[in-house]
Amino acid sequence: MEGWVRIYKSTNAIDAEMVKAMLIDQGIEAVVINKIDSSYLFGEASVYCKNDDETIALQFIHVNPTESHE
């Protein structure tokens, strides 16, 4: 994903979706790549944003952490 950077990862897909939703509410374009195997429940879900938004997105996540922030 050229031009995008991972800013958050979790073993809980719901946490990743919550982070994505919070970022979008702040006007930051974000996507989730979910690599959690639904049968065996291992892997991780990652949130990506554009390189230009990385600093502000990380600051927002730091100020508004989710329960299982990794």
N, C-alpha and C positions, 0 to 999 in steps of 0.2 A: 504494500500500500504506500506508494511513493507520495510524499508530502504529508503523511499522517504519522503520528507518534502514539505509542501506548502510554496512557497516563494512569491506568488503574487495572488491577487484576484481582480476581476472587475465584474461589472454588464454588461460590454461590451465584448462580446466574441472576437471581432476583436483585442482589446487591449491585451487580454490574448494570442492570437495567435501571435501577434507582439513580445511580450516579449519572448515567446517560440522560435520564429525564431531568435531573437537576441542572445539568450543563445546558441542555437545550432550552430550559426555562430562562437561563441567563444569556441566551443568544449565542451559545457556543455550539457549533455543529459537532455532533459526536455520534459514533456508531459502536455497537457491541459485536465482537466476534466470539461466539460461544463454541468452545471446544470441549464441553463437558459431555462425556458419554452417558446417554440416558439409561442405558442398561446397567452399567457398573458404577455410575456416579463418581467418576474421577476425571480430572482435567481441570481446565480453568476457562473463565469467561473474561475477556479483556475489553476495556473501553479505549477507543482511539479518538483523537481529535486532530485537527490540522496543526502543523508545526507552528504556525503563527499564533495559535491560541494556547500553546502548551503551558506557558507560565501562568496565565490567568486561570486556566482550568485546574492546575495543580494547587494554586492558592485557594480556589473555591473548594476543592475537595478537602484540603487541610482544615479549612474553617468549618466545613460541614461533613464530618466523617460519617460513614455508615458503620454498623456494628462490627462487621467482619472485615474491615479494611486491611488489606495485606500490602 
